[in-house]
Amino acid sequence: MTMQEMINAYNAHSASHTYALGFVQGGDLYVAKLNFAQLSRYFKLDRASKSHGGMLKIRIRMSASDRAELSYTAEKLGAEDLLTADPAHNKGENFERILTERWTRQTWVKDNVPFWVAGDLQVNGVEIQVKLDKAELTNEKLLGRLASMVA
């Protein structure tokens, strides 16, 4: 599967096309609300290690200049250490918790709802997928399974 095929398949199956992209710039944590086309600018094709199947995957990888440029229009959430404030959860989960509590005023509860079922949070009726710089977006094995479910 080519990167463009993977991007198209992800977009076709995604339950949300609004994204909250988190990143660290200058020791501060930021979030930018983006649509799929804006987010896809930061996609990079990667390959899992052979011990993890060696499959192709799409990651979000922002360059230093990408982070610097986006920080001018993004919302500053606070210091980078917010991502490690709750050691029981990884950085991505902590980021989702921060946004849920700030944007919805609700208590965050960890879930495992896949991207093709619903967004990570809902704000004013809009489903939002929450992603952090360096996160894996999807892989070719999962996209193949989704394609076979539809067929």
N, C-alpha and C positions, 0 to 999 in steps of 0.2 A: 504494500500500500504506500503510495506517495504521501508526502506531507500534506499536499493540497487535498487529496482524497480523505485523509484523516480529519482535516479541518472541516471539510464539507460534511462528513458523517457526524462529527461531534455537534456541529451547528444544527444539523437536521434533527438530531435526537434530543437536544437540550431542552429542558422544560422552561428555561429562562434565557433571555438574551440581554439581560442587564447584569453587569458585573461590578463588584466592589473589589478593586485591586489594591492590596496592601504592599507597602515597600518601606524600606528604611533609607533615609537620606540624612547624612550629617548627624547621626545618633538619634534622630527623631523618627517616629512612626507616622506614616501618612496613609490615606486612603483616597483613591480616585474612583468616581463612578464612570464606567465606560460601557459602550455597547460592544457587540461582538467584533465588529470591524476594527474598532479602536484597540480592543484587547489583543486581537490576532497579530498586531504589529510586534508583540513581544514573544511570540511563539518560536520555539526552537525545536528541531527534531533531534531526538536523543535515542540512545539504545540502552536497554537494561543490560546489566552484566549477564554473562552466560549462566551464572548460578541462579539468576532470576528469570531465566527463559530467553534472554537475548532479544526480546521483541522491541519493536520501535515504539516510542512514546513521544508525546508532545509535552514539553515543559514550558513554563513561563520563565523567561530569563531576560531581565532588564539590564541594560548596560548602565554604567555610571552616568553617562550623559542623558540616557532615558530617564533615570530617577531624578536627576537635577532638573531637567526640563519639566517633568510632570509635577514636581513638588511646588511649582509656582501656582498651579491651579487646583491642587489636591487639598483635602482637609487634613490639617495636622491634628493627630490624636494624642500626642504626648511623646514621652521618651521611649526609646527602643526597648527598654527593659519591661515594658508592658507585655511583650510577647512571651516573657518567661515568668510572669507574675504568679501564675498557677502552675507549679511544677508537675502536677498530676496530668497535665495536658500538653500537647505539642504546640509549637508556635502557630500553626494554622488554626487549631482549635481555640487557642487563646485569642487570636485575631477575630474569629467568628464570635466569640463570647463578647469581646469589646464592642463590636458593631451591634450585636443584638441588644446589649444593654443600653447603648447610647442612642441608637436609631429607633428602637421600638419600646424602650423603657420596660422591657420584660426580662425575666430571668432566663439566661441561656441554659438549654438542656442539650447535651450531646446526643446526636442522632446519627444514623447511618443511611439516610435517605439518598439514593443515587441521583445524579444530575439529570437523568431522563425522567424522573418522577416529579421533582419539585426543586425550587431554589433552596438556598441555605437559610434565607430569612425573607420575610415579607414586610415591605414598608409601603404604607398607603396603597395597599392592594397590588403592589408590584413585586413579583418574585425576583430575588437577587441571588446570584451565585457569588460566593465569597472566595476569593483566591489571594494567595500571598506569593510574592516574587519567589521564584525557584520551585514552585509547586508543580507537581505532575498534573496535567489536565486530563489526559486519557492515554490509552495504549491501544495498539492494533488488535490485540486479542479481545478486549472488551468491545471495541467497535464491531468486530466480526460477529460476536455473540448478539449484539443489538441488531445487526443487519439480518441475522438468521431468525430472530424473533419476529421481525416485521414481515419477512418473506413468506 
